[in-house]
Amino acid sequence: MKQEKYSKQKTDASKNERKILNILSMGEMTFTNLKNHSGLSDPGLLMVLTRLLKNNKIYRKQRGKKVFYSISSSVTAKEIWYLGDVLDKLRAANTKYYIDFSDNHQSEATGYGPPFGILSHLFLDKDIGKSYNPLSKRDVFELEKLVFDRIKENIADNPIKINQKIKNQSDKKIIIAFDIDYANLIKALEEYKGTKEEKMVNARRRELMK
């Protein structure tokens, strides 16, 4: 029981640290700003800030009578964003959750199961719901196939290996997730010109080939 309590306290502490780092990634803030954005109590926020300062994850600067906190450049993305936090927030808000959105388990063609060993999970904010979901069941199936095809090509070209001798293969998982920000998606669609985006895509592909 004591071990469970300690484990929960550690999990909550890490979650609150990520929350503050996430908020500070938007820019420096005062204690009051952080409190309003995070929803933490004064003592709770003070504890988090003390730990982050001790570990050099944030800086504390005073200008006149005001104190500001800012994020350290050494902080990595995984210290700010954690998929579990996003899912917890969605679940708390009664999100729409679909397992096997492409309905492979109901298809005679697939043998009533994921044909590529890939099971889809789809989370939608309740305000988006099924009506405003920009992805169709066929889209998700095509994405599953694309992932399988890319892995097959990578192995055939031999830059990537798979471990066929791994023990208990059925227990092993690979999870890749796309966190789609609805507001930024709409903005990108409204501002889409084509040429600018293609330049970015080609430049990014060149970077990834290095």
C-alpha positions in Angstrom: 0.0 0.0 0.0 2.8 2.4 0.9 4.6 1.5 -2.3 1.5 2.2 -4.4 1.1 5.6 -2.7 4.8 6.5 -3.4 4.4 5.4 -7.0 1.3 7.6 -7.4 3.1 10.6 -5.8 6.0 10.1 -8.2 3.7 9.8 -11.2 1.8 13.0 -10.2 5.0 14.9 -9.6 6.4 14.0 -13.1 3.0 14.9 -14.6 3.0 18.3 -12.9 6.6 19.0 -14.0 5.7 18.3 -17.6 2.6 20.5 -17.2 4.8 23.5 -16.1 7.4 22.9 -18.7 4.7 22.7 -21.3 3.3 26.0 -20.2 6.7 27.7 -20.1 7.5 26.4 -23.6 5.1 29.2 -24.7 7.3 31.9 -23.0 8.3 33.2 -19.6 5.7 33.6 -17.0 5.2 34.9 -13.4 4.1 32.7 -10.5 0.6 33.9 -10.8 0.5 33.2 -14.6 1.7 29.7 -14.0 -0.8 29.1 -11.2 -3.7 30.3 -13.5 -2.6 28.2 -16.4 -1.8 25.0 -14.4 -4.6 25.0 -11.8 -2.1 24.0 -9.1 -2.3 25.4 -5.6 0.4 27.8 -4.3 2.2 25.1 -2.3 1.9 22.6 -5.1 3.3 25.0 -7.7 6.1 26.1 -5.4 7.2 22.4 -4.9 7.2 21.8 -8.7 9.2 25.0 -9.4 11.7 24.2 -6.6 12.4 20.7 -8.2 12.7 22.2 -11.7 15.1 24.9 -10.5 17.2 22.4 -8.6 17.5 20.2 -11.8 18.3 23.2 -14.0 15.1 22.7 -16.1 14.0 26.3 -15.6 15.4 29.7 -14.8 14.2 32.3 -12.3 14.8 35.9 -13.1 13.8 39.1 -11.3 13.1 42.3 -13.0 12.2 45.1 -10.7 9.6 43.7 -8.2 8.5 40.9 -10.5 9.9 37.4 -10.8 9.7 35.5 -14.0 10.3 31.8 -14.8 11.5 30.5 -18.2 12.4 27.1 -19.6 16.0 25.9 -20.0 17.3 25.2 -23.5 18.5 21.8 -22.3 14.9 20.6 -21.8 14.0 17.9 -24.4 10.6 17.3 -26.1 9.9 14.2 -24.1 10.2 16.2 -20.9 7.4 18.5 -22.1 5.0 16.3 -24.0 3.8 12.9 -22.9 1.1 11.0 -24.8 -0.3 9.6 -21.5 -1.0 13.1 -20.3 -2.9 13.9 -23.5 -5.0 10.7 -23.3 -5.7 11.2 -19.6 -7.0 14.7 -20.4 -9.2 13.4 -23.2 -10.5 10.5 -21.1 -11.4 12.9 -18.3 -13.4 15.0 -20.8 -15.4 12.0 -22.0 -13.6 11.7 -25.3 -14.8 9.5 -28.2 -12.5 6.5 -28.3 -12.5 4.0 -31.2 -10.5 0.8 -31.3 -9.9 -0.7 -34.8 -11.6 2.3 -36.5 -10.9 0.7 -39.9 -13.2 -2.2 -38.7 -10.7 -5.0 -39.7 -12.2 -7.2 -37.0 -15.5 -7.1 -38.8 -14.1 -7.8 -42.3 -14.2 -11.1 -44.1 -11.4 -9.8 -46.4 -9.0 -9.4 -43.5 -9.9 -12.6 -41.8 -11.6 -10.7 -38.9 -8.4 -9.2 -37.5 -5.6 -6.7 -38.2 -4.0 -8.0 -41.5 -0.6 -6.3 -40.9 -0.4 -6.8 -37.2 -1.5 -3.1 -36.8 -4.4 -2.2 -34.6 -5.6 1.4 -34.8 -6.7 3.6 -31.9 -8.6 6.8 -32.5 -9.3 9.4 -29.9 -11.5 12.4 -30.7 -12.3 15.3 -28.5 -16.0 15.2 -27.7 -16.6 18.5 -29.5 -15.1 17.0 -32.7 -16.9 13.7 -32.5 -17.5 11.4 -35.4 -19.3 14.2 -37.4 -16.2 16.4 -37.7 -13.6 13.7 -37.8 -11.4 14.5 -40.9 -10.3 10.8 -41.3 -12.5 8.1 -42.8 -12.3 4.3 -42.0 -10.7 3.8 -45.4 -8.1 6.5 -44.7 -7.1 4.6 -41.5 -6.9 1.3 -43.3 -4.7 2.9 -46.0 -2.4 4.3 -43.3 -2.1 0.9 -41.7 -1.1 -0.5 -45.1 1.4 2.3 -45.7 3.1 1.7 -42.4 3.4 -2.0 -43.2 4.7 -1.3 -46.7 7.3 1.1 -45.4 8.6 -1.4 -42.9 8.7 -4.1 -45.6 10.7 -1.8 -47.8 13.1 -0.8 -45.0 13.8 -4.4 -44.2 14.3 -5.3 -47.9 16.7 -2.5 -48.4 18.4 -3.6 -45.2 19.0 -0.3 -43.4 16.7 -1.5 -40.7 16.6 -4.9 -39.0 13.9 -6.9 -37.2 14.7 -9.3 -34.4 13.1 -12.6 -35.4 14.7 -14.4 -32.5 13.1 -12.1 -29.9 11.4 -14.0 -27.0 7.6 -13.7 -26.5 7.1 -11.8 -29.7 3.3 -11.5 -29.1 4.0 -9.4 -26.0 6.0 -6.8 -27.8 4.5 -3.6 -29.1 5.4 -0.6 -31.3 3.2 2.4 -30.9 3.4 5.4 -33.2 0.9 8.3 -32.5 -0.1 11.4 -34.4 -1.4 14.2 -32.1 -3.4 16.3 -34.5 -4.1 19.8 -33.1 -7.5 20.7 -34.6 -7.0 24.5 -34.6 -3.6 24.2 -36.3 -5.0 21.7 -38.8 -7.7 24.1 -39.8 -5.2 27.0 -40.0 -2.9 24.9 -42.2 -5.8 23.9 -44.5 -7.0 27.5 -44.8 -3.5 28.9 -45.5 -2.4 26.0 -47.9 -0.9 27.3 -51.1 0.9 24.2 -52.3 4.3 25.6 -53.4 5.4 26.7 -50.0 4.4 23.4 -48.4 6.1 21.3 -51.2 9.4 23.3 -50.6 9.2 22.5 -46.9 8.4 18.8 -47.5 11.3 18.4 -50.0 13.7 20.3 -47.6 12.6 18.0 -44.7 13.1 14.9 -46.9 16.7 16.0 -47.7 17.4 16.5 -44.0 16.1 13.0 -43.1 18.3 11.4 -45.8 21.5 12.8 -44.1 
